[in-house]
């Protein structure tokens, strides 16, 4: 919700689309009423065919808008439930992975996630999707491993931090952006590396507490990174 509202507030020109697959009805209602964007949803009690249909409808509309020159962002929750739905409806391939997952069901889900790109001389399509981990399901583990490392950015949440009511419950050590050297100038990049080294010396709780505390005391990313040098 915060990501959605942050996008619409700071970049109102972006077309925001939210795809909720296999979600609770109350969550669907909450998003529909509070997000300034297009919400495509299927409830957890609906057939797998409906869940896959909703995701395909959302993706095709997003692609057409991007081809017309618009910048589109899809927030997907979750890629795990989408892959589960395709596992129910995809024709069996005759092979089965750990947890009873048919590898043929991965391709439609990967097609959805892999559609994100920047169209030359046109618009762009960005997809931010969640994946379920530590659910106790071997199938979910297989799905996560298949998608792990395929995105340009990975933000991992830590259940132990949320249980301690530390928010946002981000596992800083395991989160990061691919090719971050392209995003910063050399001095800023060195400060980011310094932050990484400092966080690596602390346990997860202390690291997250430290970063959140310093973020609250500063107004910009530059000010935040400068505190690492001054020891404020």
C-alpha positions, 0 to 999 in steps of 0.5 A: 500500500505504501509503495502504491501511494508513494508512486502515485504521489511522487510520480502521478504521470505513471500508470499504476496497476495492482494485481492481487492473485489469490488474495483475501477479499478484505485486502482486495476491498482495501486496495480498491478503496485506497489506491489511486490506480487500476486494481485487478484481483481474484480472491483466494476462493476463486478457481485457478482459471480465474486467477490466471485470467486476471493476471493475463488481463492485467499484463496485456493492458500494461504492455499495450500502454507501454507500447503507446509510450506510457510508463507503467508499474505493476504491483503483484501479490504474489508471484507464488500464488500465480505460479500455484494457479498455473500449476493447477491449470497447465497441461501436465508435462509428465515431469514433477518437481519437488513439492508436486510442482509441474515445471511447465507451470513456471513458464507462464509465471516467468512470462509475466515477470519477464515482461518488465522492460524499457521499450526503446523510444516508447514507454516502460513496464516495471513489475514489483512482485512479492514471493512467499518464503518460509511457508513450510511448503516445498512447492513455494520453496521451488517457486522462490528458487526459480525466481531468485536472482531474476529481478533487478532488485531484491528486497527481503523481509525478515519475519523475526524483525516483524515479530519484534515489531521492528518496521520496516522489517527489512533484511538489509544484508540480503537485500540489494540492487543489481548493477548499483554502480550505474546508479551512483557517482563514485563518492556516493557508491563508496559510501554505499559500500561502507554502509554494507561493510558496517551492516555486515558487522552487526546482527540483523536486529542491530543493523536494521535499528541503526539504519532506521534511526539514522534515516529518521534523523536525516532528510535526504539520502546524501545526509544519511550517507554522510552520517556514516562518515561523521559517526553521528 
